[in-house]
Amino acid sequence: MANNTNFDRIEAFLLGQTTPEEARELEAQAAQDNALAAEIRQQELEHRAMELLVQDDLRSQMAAWKAEKSVEQPSAKVVKMDTSRSLFYRIAAAATVTLVLGFFARNLFLGNSPESLALHSLEDSEVSARSAAAGTSLDPVYTAIEQKDYRAALSQLDQVSLTDGNRPTAALLRGECQIRLKEYPAAAATLQQMLAANPSGDLREKAEWLLLVTYVAEGQHPGEANALFDKILGDDGHSFGEEAKALKEGIEQHHK
C-alpha cells in the first residue's frame, strides 16, 4: 500500500499536478528518505524512456507516411481517396501524439528544472561539512543543518556569539540555509555581503559556489550566473569546478 501511495504521489509530482505545498513536502521527505528519493528517480527515468519511445515512434511513422505518399499512383482515383482518408486519420493520430509529446516535454521533467538541478548540485557538494576550525559556538548550527532543520539552524545563528574568526563561516552557513529554504533574495544578499568582505580562499570559493547555486535556482540573474560560471570554470584549482561544470551541462541539456 505504501508503494502504491508513493507511486501516485510521485506521478502527480512529475506531472505537475501537486500543489506547491505538496511538492515541497515530497521533496523534504525525499531529502530524508533515500528509498523515496530512489523511487522518484526511478519513475523519472521511466518517464524519460516513455518520451524517447514516443519520439522514435513518431519519427518512424512520419518516415513511413512520407514513403507511402511518394509511391501513390495519381491515376487510381479511388485509391487516392482511400489513401487520403487513411492519411487524414494518421495525421490526426500524429497530432495527438505530438500534443502528448509536448505535454511530456513541458511537465515530465519538473525534476530537471534549473532550480532542481541547482539544489541537487548543492546537495552533493557538501559545502557545510562540520569544521573543527569553526569553533564550538557554531556546533548547534552544524547539528541543525545535519538534521536538515534549516529554520532551526538560522535561529541558532541569530543566537550564537560570533568572533571575527568565525563570522565568514557563519555567513556561509546562513546563506546555505536560506538557499535550502528557497529564500533566494536573502541568500544572495548574505553571500554578496560575505564576498564583499574578501574572505580567504576556501571560504571565498564556497561563497562563490553557493551564490551561483542561488542565481541558477532563482532564475532571475542570468548575467550574474554566467559571470560566476566563467569565474569558477576559468579557475583550474577551484574547489567547485566539477560541480559547476556538471550544473552548466545539466542546464544546457534542459534547454535543448
VOBASE-820264 format. One line per field, with one value per residue (C-alpha): residue number from 1; residue in one letter; x, y, z. Coordinates in pm, 1 decimal. Layout:
N
margu c(NUM, ...)
zanu c(A, ...)
u c(X, ...)
v c(Y, ...)
w c(Z, ...)
//
This chain:
256
margu c(1, 2, 3, 4, 5, 6, 7, 8, 9, 10, 11, 12, 13, 14, 15, 16, 17, 18, 19, 20, 21, 22, 23, 24, 25, 26, 27, 28, 29, 30, 31, 32, 33, 34, 35, 36, 37, 38, 39, 40, 41, 42, 43, 44, 45, 46, 47, 48, 49, 50, 51, 52, 53, 54, 55, 56, 57, 58, 59, 60, 61, 62, 63, 64, 65, 66, 67, 68, 69, 70, 71, 72, 73, 74, 75, 76, 77, 78, 79, 80, 81, 82, 83, 84, 85, 86, 87, 88, 89, 90, 91, 92, 93, 94, 95, 96, 97, 98, 99, 100, 101, 102, 103, 104, 105, 106, 107, 108, 109, 110, 111, 112, 113, 114, 115, 116, 117, 118, 119, 120, 121, 122, 123, 124, 125, 126, 127, 128, 129, 130, 131, 132, 133, 134, 135, 136, 137, 138, 139, 140, 141, 142, 143, 144, 145, 146, 147, 148, 149, 150, 151, 152, 153, 154, 155, 156, 157, 158, 159, 160, 161, 162, 163, 164, 165, 166, 167, 168, 169, 170, 171, 172, 173, 174, 175, 176, 177, 178, 179, 180, 181, 182, 183, 184, 185, 186, 187, 188, 189, 190, 191, 192, 193, 194, 195, 196, 197, 198, 199, 200, 201, 202, 203, 204, 205, 206, 207, 208, 209, 210, 211, 212, 213, 214, 215, 216, 217, 218, 219, 220, 221, 222, 223, 224, 225, 226, 227, 228, 229, 230, 231, 232, 233, 234, 235, 236, 237, 238, 239, 240, 241, 242, 243, 244, 245, 246, 247, 248, 249, 250, 251, 252, 253, 254, 255, 256)
zanu c(M, A, N, N, T, N, F, D, R, I, E, A, F, L, L, G, Q, T, T, P, E, E, A, R, E, L, E, A, Q, A, A, Q, D, N, A, L, A, A, E, I, R, Q, Q, E, L, E, H, R, A, M, E, L, L, V, Q, D, D, L, R, S, Q, M, A, A, W, K, A, E, K, S, V, E, Q, P, S, A, K, V, V, K, M, D, T, S, R, S, L, F, Y, R, I, A, A, A, A, T, V, T, L, V, L, G, F, F, A, R, N, L, F, L, G, N, S, P, E, S, L, A, L, H, S, L, E, D, S, E, V, S, A, R, S, A, A, A, G, T, S, L, D, P, V, Y, T, A, I, E, Q, K, D, Y, R, A, A, L, S, Q, L, D, Q, V, S, L, T, D, G, N, R, P, T, A, A, L, L, R, G, E, C, Q, I, R, L, K, E, Y, P, A, A, A, A, T, L, Q, Q, M, L, A, A, N, P, S, G, D, L, R, E, K, A, E, W, L, L, L, V, T, Y, V, A, E, G, Q, H, P, G, E, A, N, A, L, F, D, K, I, L, G, D, D, G, H, S, F, G, E, E, A, K, A, L, K, E, G, I, E, Q, H, H, K)
u c(0.0, 283.5, 447.4, 117.7, 66.2, 418.7, 369.0, 57.1, 221.1, 535.9, 335.8, 135.4, 459.8, 627.3, 319.0, 299.5, -35.6, 60.3, 22.1, 344.2, 299.2, 261.3, 565.8, 777.3, 657.7, 755.3, 1095.0, 1156.7, 1064.6, 1285.4, 1577.3, 1547.7, 1435.3, 1678.8, 1425.6, 1168.9, 1434.3, 1524.0, 1155.9, 1132.7, 1445.2, 1314.7, 979.3, 1150.8, 1370.0, 1060.1, 902.6, 1214.9, 1215.4, 849.4, 918.9, 1206.0, 985.8, 714.9, 969.8, 1116.8, 771.5, 659.2, 971.5, 920.1, 555.1, 629.1, 903.2, 666.2, 388.5, 631.1, 749.7, 390.8, 293.8, 587.1, 465.4, 97.7, -47.6, -228.3, -425.3, -602.9, -869.1, -1040.8, -710.6, -623.8, -943.6, -884.8, -524.2, -623.6, -876.5, -619.2, -362.8, -610.3, -661.8, -292.3, -216.1, -482.2, -315.2, 20.9, -122.5, -246.0, 96.4, 258.4, 32.0, 115.6, 483.0, 457.0, 285.3, 570.7, 827.9, 659.6, 564.7, 763.0, 1093.9, 992.2, 1278.0, 1523.7, 1436.3, 1732.2, 1613.7, 1604.4, 1942.2, 2094.3, 1954.5, 2068.3, 2414.6, 2419.9, 2310.4, 2610.7, 2873.0, 2894.2, 2965.9, 2864.4, 3071.4, 3144.4, 3481.1, 3680.5, 3828.0, 3485.2, 3471.6, 3225.0, 2984.2, 2867.5, 2822.2, 2443.9, 2416.9, 2601.3, 2385.6, 2064.0, 2194.2, 2290.6, 1933.2, 1807.7, 1631.0, 1742.0, 1497.4, 1638.8, 1990.2, 1905.2, 1758.9, 2079.1, 2286.7, 2086.8, 2171.9, 2537.7, 2816.5, 3040.0, 3405.1, 3585.4, 3728.4, 3400.4, 3186.7, 3262.7, 3174.4, 2853.9, 2762.8, 2831.6, 2607.7, 2335.3, 2347.6, 2322.8, 2025.2, 1848.5, 1905.1, 1767.3, 1462.3, 1433.1, 1475.5, 1689.1, 1696.8, 1804.4, 2067.6, 2205.7, 2231.5, 2406.3, 2660.6, 2724.0, 2797.7, 3029.7, 3221.4, 3248.4, 3448.7, 3708.2, 3719.7, 4008.6, 4043.0, 3834.9, 3555.6, 3558.4, 3522.6, 3237.2, 3060.9, 3102.5, 2957.2, 2663.0, 2594.3, 2599.5, 2352.0, 2134.2, 2131.2, 2054.8, 1782.0, 1614.9, 1641.9, 1637.6, 2004.2, 2132.9, 2410.7, 2546.8, 2513.2, 2707.5, 2979.2, 3016.6, 3020.4, 3304.3, 3492.2, 3464.7, 3525.4, 3813.6, 3992.3, 4164.6, 4207.2, 3858.0, 3717.1, 3376.2, 3486.8, 3349.8, 3017.0, 2985.9, 3068.5, 2807.3, 2546.3, 2611.3, 2585.9, 2260.0, 2112.6, 2221.6, 2061.8, 1742.1, 1715.3, 1767.3)
v c(0.0, 238.0, 177.6, 235.8, 556.6, 671.0, 589.7, 806.2, 1093.9, 1078.6, 1052.5, 1361.9, 1540.6, 1457.3, 1562.0, 1894.4, 1804.8, 1871.9, 2199.0, 2385.9, 2279.1, 1912.0, 1932.4, 2088.0, 1823.1, 1541.0, 1699.0, 1738.2, 1375.3, 1256.3, 1452.8, 1243.5, 912.5, 751.6, 487.6, 752.0, 950.7, 634.1, 579.0, 933.1, 887.9, 554.4, 698.5, 997.5, 764.0, 571.9, 897.4, 985.1, 642.4, 686.5, 1020.8, 875.8, 588.5, 831.8, 1041.1, 739.9, 603.5, 936.3, 968.3, 615.9, 681.7, 1009.3, 842.1, 560.5, 801.8, 1004.4, 690.2, 575.5, 912.0, 906.5, 582.3, 676.4, 632.2, 954.5, 767.7, 548.1, 790.5, 561.4, 464.8, 829.5, 891.1, 592.5, 687.3, 1044.0, 930.5, 697.3, 972.4, 1209.5, 974.4, 910.4, 1281.3, 1323.5, 1047.2, 1214.5, 1543.4, 1366.3, 1211.6, 1549.6, 1707.3, 1428.9, 1471.7, 1843.2, 1766.5, 1536.2, 1796.5, 2060.3, 1853.2, 1532.2, 1697.2, 1900.1, 1734.6, 1865.0, 2233.4, 2467.4, 2515.6, 2141.3, 2092.1, 2366.1, 2228.1, 1875.2, 2012.1, 2180.3, 1854.9, 1673.9, 1942.1, 1916.8, 2285.0, 2290.5, 1996.0, 2046.0, 2212.9, 2195.2, 2534.6, 2694.4, 2689.6, 2534.4, 2829.3, 2706.4, 2343.4, 2381.0, 2529.9, 2237.3, 1993.7, 2155.1, 2150.7, 1783.3, 1718.1, 1920.4, 2161.5, 2475.2, 2705.7, 2595.7, 2649.0, 3008.8, 3058.1, 2922.6, 3159.4, 3450.6, 3339.9, 3233.2, 3464.2, 3529.7, 3621.9, 3780.6, 3439.7, 3258.3, 3535.4, 3432.1, 3069.1, 3181.3, 3388.9, 3090.1, 2866.7, 3130.1, 3158.5, 2782.5, 2756.0, 3035.9, 2856.8, 2530.1, 2717.0, 2872.4, 3222.6, 3317.2, 3700.3, 3674.0, 3413.4, 3630.1, 3931.7, 3724.2, 3576.9, 3901.4, 4074.3, 3791.8, 3808.2, 4185.6, 4127.5, 3936.2, 3610.0, 3362.0, 3113.4, 2819.3, 3035.4, 3252.5, 2951.9, 2812.9, 3150.4, 3178.1, 2830.4, 2899.3, 3230.2, 3055.2, 2796.4, 3081.9, 3263.8, 2945.9, 2832.9, 3173.3, 3218.9, 3597.5, 3684.5, 3504.0, 3757.3, 3721.5, 3343.4, 3329.3, 3550.7, 3315.0, 3011.6, 3175.6, 3264.2, 2920.8, 2722.9, 2952.9, 2875.9, 2539.3, 2496.7, 2599.0, 2356.2, 2352.1, 2345.8, 1996.0, 2077.7, 2397.1, 2210.1, 1942.0, 2205.2, 2400.8, 2086.6, 1994.7, 2338.3, 2324.4, 1980.6, 2110.0, 2391.2, 2165.2)
w c(0.0, 85.5, -252.1, -433.1, -239.6, -319.3, -686.8, -709.2, -522.7, -733.6, -1055.1, -963.3, -870.3, -1202.2, -1395.8, -1214.6, -1060.7, -698.4, -514.3, -427.8, -66.2, -162.8, -389.3, -113.0, 132.6, -103.3, -172.7, 200.8, 265.0, -20.0, 124.5, 442.2, 290.0, 45.5, -57.5, -151.4, -339.2, -532.8, -620.8, -755.3, -967.0, -1099.0, -1205.8, -1361.3, -1566.4, -1675.9, -1791.5, -1988.5, -2154.2, -2246.9, -2408.8, -2612.0, -2726.4, -2836.3, -3023.0, -3203.4, -3289.3, -3429.7, -3643.1, -3778.4, -3859.4, -4034.5, -4243.1, -4339.0, -4436.3, -4646.8, -4825.0, -4880.4, -5023.2, -5265.4, -5427.8, -5461.0, -5809.6, -5911.4, -6179.9, -5925.0, -5817.0, -5568.8, -5416.1, -5374.0, -5181.2, -4956.3, -4903.1, -4830.8, -4574.9, -4421.1, -4420.8, -4258.5, -3966.9, -3939.4, -3934.6, -3669.1, -3470.4, -3520.8, -3399.1, -3087.9, -3032.4, -3084.8, -2825.1, -2583.5, -2658.3, -2591.7, -2264.9, -2168.1, -2264.7, -2050.2, -1749.2, -1712.6, -1647.5, -1345.5, -1161.1, -1424.1, -1392.7, -1333.9, -975.3, -911.9, -1081.4, -868.0, -543.1, -629.7, -706.5, -367.3, -202.3, -348.0, -284.5, 97.9, 145.1, 510.5, 633.4, 1002.9, 1055.1, 1376.5, 1295.1, 1306.7, 1685.4, 1927.0, 1913.3, 1570.8, 1675.3, 1729.6, 1380.2, 1223.1, 1418.2, 1292.8, 934.5, 961.2, 1076.4, 776.5, 1009.3, 830.4, 1005.9, 1340.2, 1207.2, 1116.5, 1463.0, 1614.9, 1400.8, 1541.6, 1894.6, 1884.9, 1986.1, 1686.4, 1677.5, 1385.1, 1300.1, 1258.0, 1108.8, 747.2, 823.6, 995.8, 690.3, 465.8, 676.9, 680.5, 301.5, 256.2, 493.7, 307.1, -22.9, 111.1, 237.9, -111.6, 28.1, -269.8, -245.3, 119.9, 31.4, -249.3, -17.4, 251.2, 10.9, -177.2, 152.3, 250.9, -77.6, -47.1, 272.7, 62.8, 260.2, 238.2, -46.1, 76.2, 213.9, -96.8, -325.2, -116.4, -122.0, -499.9, -547.0, -316.5, -490.2, -828.1, -696.6, -571.1, -904.7, -1101.2, -861.6, -854.6, -1230.8, -1210.4, -1268.8, -1580.9, -1638.9, -1287.1, -1305.7, -1633.5, -1487.4, -1191.6, -1421.5, -1617.4, -1299.0, -1138.9, -1458.6, -1552.9, -1226.5, -1272.4, -899.3, -789.7, -532.9, -705.3, -1067.4, -1131.0, -967.2, -1171.3, -1493.3, -1422.6, -1333.9, -1652.8, -1865.8, -1693.5, -1764.5, -2129.0, -2164.3, -2004.5, -2260.3, -2563.6)
//
